[in-house]
Amino acid sequence: MQAIRRWWERYSLQTFLVAGAVCLAGLIRQSHGTVILEGYQLLSRPFQIVKAQPEELLDARVRELKFRLTELEEQNIKLKQQMNLPLTGYQTQRYQGMWATVIGRSADAWWQQMIINRGQNDGVVVGSVVVAQGGLVGRVTDMSGHSARVLLVSDPMSQVGVLITRSRFAGTLQGYKDGQGLMQFFERDPDVKVGDIVHTSEFSQLYPAQIPVGRVISINIDKQPAPEAVVEFTTPVGALEYVKVYPAPVKPTMGTEKVIK
């Protein structure tokens, strides 16, 4: 008995180590090494540096979203055609636009107007709608044979009838400051949140419906006589090189309706 006790006192630590090693080897064999990998990840996580996503991945994500949006638009149009429902203004004109190059901007009117290289000889008329990647840019107010002047949506003199996509509350939007517009609601207590998407209204007399305009970045619900929201344009109005010109919308005038520009 004394011999066994002396042996245990002398070799107990080694015995535990050997037994632990055998158990660990069995566990590793059963899990095919997953346990070691998970343990390493757990121990090294506090020391890992989180890297920003490469620009290629971000570009790929943007392209994916564009493809999905295009597919949804196509499905929407086909579904409406199958159900004999009328297409909205922007959908009926989506294939009729022509590309144009921005050939002139004035430093003191950078956010008010631009000149494009399409004019009367190309079929452009006063009131033609101008869009770009992201959404609405403005409309043609003057032209010559080979060029046209565009009143930008960021001009304080411009007014656009718009809707909050989520809640359908309507108002008018005008240029506010660089890259932003100011939306004034018709209702006293509109349902609007920061991040809401804004697009052109079906009641607009100057623009087709459902053209993306921007997103809400701030709200002044106590503004008198009506609440206001600052809208960031989705189109980089200050950095455009190419735009697309669409025919001016033709809408019937309802005598007693409120006209929204």
Wavefront OBJ file of the C-alpha trace (Angstrom):
o trace
v 0.000 0.000 0.000
v 2.821 2.365 0.870
v 4.474 1.575 -2.439
v 1.300 2.491 -4.387
v 0.980 5.761 -2.454
v 4.605 6.674 -3.125
v 4.137 5.849 -6.815
v 0.984 8.010 -7.003
v 2.650 10.938 -5.262
v 5.543 10.685 -7.682
v 3.680 10.076 -10.949
v 0.166 11.525 -10.407
v 0.869 14.692 -12.409
v 2.304 12.771 -15.314
v -0.671 10.405 -15.208
v -3.163 13.300 -15.466
v -1.199 14.854 -18.310
v -1.079 11.608 -20.260
v -4.785 10.971 -19.673
v -5.636 14.522 -20.741
v -3.524 14.170 -23.865
v -5.257 10.926 -24.785
v -8.705 12.469 -24.263
v -7.726 15.547 -26.307
v -6.389 13.385 -29.105
v -9.643 11.442 -29.171
v -11.688 14.634 -29.257
v -9.603 16.036 -32.082
v -9.998 12.831 -34.024
v -13.766 12.834 -33.553
v -14.142 16.520 -34.575
v -11.514 16.422 -37.368
v -9.617 19.311 -35.783
v -12.592 21.671 -35.503
v -12.123 22.076 -31.744
v -8.590 23.425 -32.165
v -9.676 25.856 -34.873
v -12.596 27.153 -32.798
v -10.358 27.521 -29.746
v -7.791 29.458 -31.753
v -10.477 31.772 -33.147
v -11.854 32.388 -29.649
v -8.459 33.191 -28.139
v -7.211 35.318 -31.041
v -10.439 37.312 -31.632
v -9.546 40.191 -29.230
v -6.276 40.705 -31.109
v -7.709 40.604 -34.618
v -7.900 43.862 -36.568
v -11.213 44.398 -38.323
v -10.445 45.359 -41.910
v -12.721 47.516 -44.016
v -14.414 45.841 -46.906
v -12.378 46.107 -50.115
v -13.752 48.558 -52.639
v -14.343 45.668 -55.034
v -16.771 44.047 -52.591
v -18.648 47.301 -52.090
v -18.906 47.803 -55.846
v -20.142 44.242 -56.239
v -22.829 44.859 -53.622
v -23.980 48.021 -55.432
v -24.168 46.135 -58.722
v -26.154 43.362 -57.053
v -28.694 45.856 -55.705
v -28.998 47.505 -59.125
v -29.634 44.155 -60.783
v -32.286 43.290 -58.213
v -33.986 46.652 -58.676
v -34.013 46.247 -62.460
v -35.515 42.775 -62.138
v -38.224 44.020 -59.765
v -39.092 46.885 -62.130
v -39.389 44.474 -65.044
v -41.617 42.128 -63.029
v -43.783 45.066 -61.939
v -44.317 46.220 -65.528
v -45.082 42.688 -66.796
v -47.537 42.085 -63.949
v -49.369 45.346 -64.676
v -49.539 44.484 -68.366
v -50.949 41.031 -67.632
v -53.599 42.529 -65.333
v -54.399 45.317 -67.839
v -53.387 47.952 -65.303
v -52.051 51.333 -66.492
v -48.335 51.946 -66.162
v -47.179 54.943 -64.142
v -45.626 57.926 -65.897
v -41.983 57.004 -65.410
v -42.551 53.397 -66.457
v -44.132 54.407 -69.766
v -41.147 56.617 -70.612
v -38.256 54.513 -69.376
v -37.324 53.300 -72.875
v -37.766 56.663 -74.608
v -34.902 58.635 -73.092
v -31.732 59.843 -74.789
v -28.340 60.304 -73.196
v -26.771 63.748 -73.058
v -23.457 65.173 -71.933
v -23.189 68.083 -69.519
v -21.248 70.731 -71.457
v -21.679 73.834 -69.321
v -22.038 74.945 -65.704
v -21.531 78.325 -64.117
v -19.598 78.613 -60.860
v -22.087 81.111 -59.455
v -25.078 78.943 -60.473
v -23.599 75.486 -59.947
v -26.614 74.163 -58.072
v -29.198 76.046 -60.160
v -28.685 75.048 -63.796
v -26.584 73.213 -66.353
v -26.229 73.057 -70.147
v -26.475 69.743 -72.022
v -25.519 68.888 -75.618
v -29.036 67.945 -76.756
v -31.495 70.448 -78.159
v -34.459 71.032 -80.432
v -32.873 69.149 -83.330
v -32.696 66.061 -81.097
v -36.357 66.242 -80.098
v -35.866 68.018 -76.775
v -38.678 70.386 -75.827
v -39.288 72.768 -72.963
v -40.409 70.645 -70.032
v -38.387 67.564 -70.968
v -37.466 65.653 -67.819
v -33.790 65.061 -66.980
v -32.639 62.179 -64.783
v -29.349 60.455 -63.964
v -28.030 57.559 -61.929
v -29.864 57.910 -58.624
v -32.973 59.750 -59.775
v -34.307 63.179 -60.663
v -32.031 65.969 -61.943
v -34.441 68.616 -63.243
v -36.241 69.745 -66.395
v -35.464 71.664 -69.573
v -36.446 75.354 -69.438
v -34.715 76.742 -72.547
v -32.973 75.351 -75.617
v -31.389 75.941 -78.974
v -30.862 73.607 -81.894
v -28.083 71.573 -80.282
v -28.148 72.423 -76.569
v -30.575 72.938 -73.710
v -30.632 74.612 -70.326
v -31.731 72.451 -67.378
v -33.285 73.860 -64.210
v -31.883 71.634 -61.470
v -33.982 70.155 -58.705
v -31.507 71.763 -56.265
v -32.471 75.279 -57.425
v -34.531 77.107 -54.757
v -36.825 78.270 -57.596
v -37.594 74.661 -58.545
v -40.677 72.987 -57.063
v -41.457 69.280 -57.326
v -44.536 67.416 -56.129
v -43.250 64.488 -54.050
v -44.399 61.637 -51.805
v -42.939 59.758 -48.863
v -42.710 56.228 -50.284
v -43.466 54.438 -47.026
v -46.418 56.464 -45.706
v -47.643 58.170 -48.930
v -47.740 61.624 -47.306
v -47.344 64.320 -49.956
v -45.755 67.733 -50.220
v -43.622 69.982 -52.390
v -39.851 69.985 -52.562
v -37.538 72.825 -53.551
v -33.797 73.356 -53.547
v -32.397 74.112 -50.122
v -28.602 74.011 -50.187
v -25.785 72.044 -51.815
v -27.068 68.548 -52.559
v -30.202 68.945 -50.439
v -33.832 69.916 -50.828
v -36.535 71.125 -48.449
v -39.860 69.267 -48.438
v -42.935 71.064 -47.105
v -45.860 68.783 -46.238
v -49.516 69.453 -46.957
v -50.684 67.710 -43.752
v -50.087 69.150 -40.297
v -49.036 65.827 -38.749
v -47.355 63.715 -41.463
v -45.986 60.230 -40.892
v -42.326 60.771 -41.751
v -39.084 59.358 -40.363
v -35.399 59.981 -40.956
v -34.314 57.615 -43.732
v -37.672 57.640 -45.551
v -37.385 57.546 -49.352
v -38.911 60.382 -51.397
v -40.087 60.117 -55.019
v -42.134 62.213 -57.421
v -45.896 62.275 -56.892
v -48.644 61.028 -59.180
v -50.189 64.506 -58.878
v -47.125 66.319 -60.221
v -47.831 68.273 -63.405
v -44.184 68.694 -64.415
v -42.662 65.280 -63.706
v -43.689 61.628 -64.186
v -44.558 59.702 -61.045
v -42.205 57.446 -59.071
v -38.891 59.011 -60.025
v -36.538 58.652 -57.029
v -35.610 62.019 -55.539
v -33.812 61.423 -52.244
v -34.084 60.402 -48.616
v -35.090 62.306 -45.473
v -32.141 63.273 -43.256
v -33.856 65.623 -40.770
v -37.364 66.723 -39.780
v -38.828 69.898 -38.285
v -42.304 68.807 -37.228
v -43.007 72.094 -35.402
v -42.341 74.299 -38.420
v -45.173 76.738 -39.222
v -47.384 76.812 -41.206
v -46.484 73.186 -42.125
v -43.851 70.627 -41.089
v -40.672 70.428 -43.141
v -38.056 67.788 -43.877
v -34.568 68.144 -45.315
v -34.056 65.673 -48.178
v -30.657 64.547 -49.431
v -30.777 64.011 -53.203
v -29.871 60.511 -54.348
v -28.379 61.897 -57.551
v -24.992 63.646 -57.168
v -26.284 66.848 -58.749
v -22.992 68.680 -58.215
v -20.856 66.096 -60.019
v -22.865 65.038 -63.071
v -21.212 64.442 -66.428
v -23.969 62.490 -68.214
v -27.755 62.651 -67.903
v -30.768 61.142 -69.634
v -33.515 63.261 -71.170
v -37.137 62.063 -71.336
v -40.153 63.587 -73.099
v -42.212 66.053 -71.123
v -45.131 64.329 -69.336
v -48.590 64.866 -70.786
v -51.243 64.872 -68.073
v -54.895 65.870 -68.201
v -55.820 68.975 -66.253
v -58.572 68.476 -63.694
v -60.200 71.824 -63.178
v -60.827 71.611 -59.462
v -57.691 69.700 -58.471
v -54.750 71.297 -56.726
v -51.898 71.625 -59.211
v -48.588 70.371 -57.865
v -45.513 71.317 -59.838
l 1 2 3 4 5 6 7 8 9 10 11 12 13 14 15 16 17 18 19 20 21 22 23 24 25 26 27 28 29 30 31 32 33 34 35 36 37 38 39 40 41 42 43 44 45 46 47 48 49 50 51 52 53 54 55 56 57 58 59 60 61 62 63 64 65 66 67 68 69 70 71 72 73 74 75 76 77 78 79 80 81 82 83 84 85 86 87 88 89 90 91 92 93 94 95 96 97 98 99 100 101 102 103 104 105 106 107 108 109 110 111 112 113 114 115 116 117 118 119 120 121 122 123 124 125 126 127 128 129 130 131 132 133 134 135 136 137 138 139 140 141 142 143 144 145 146 147 148 149 150 151 152 153 154 155 156 157 158 159 160 161 162 163 164 165 166 167 168 169 170 171 172 173 174 175 176 177 178 179 180 181 182 183 184 185 186 187 188 189 190 191 192 193 194 195 196 197 198 199 200 201 202 203 204 205 206 207 208 209 210 211 212 213 214 215 216 217 218 219 220 221 222 223 224 225 226 227 228 229 230 231 232 233 234 235 236 237 238 239 240 241 242 243 244 245 246 247 248 249 250 251 252 253 254 255 256 257 258 259 260 261
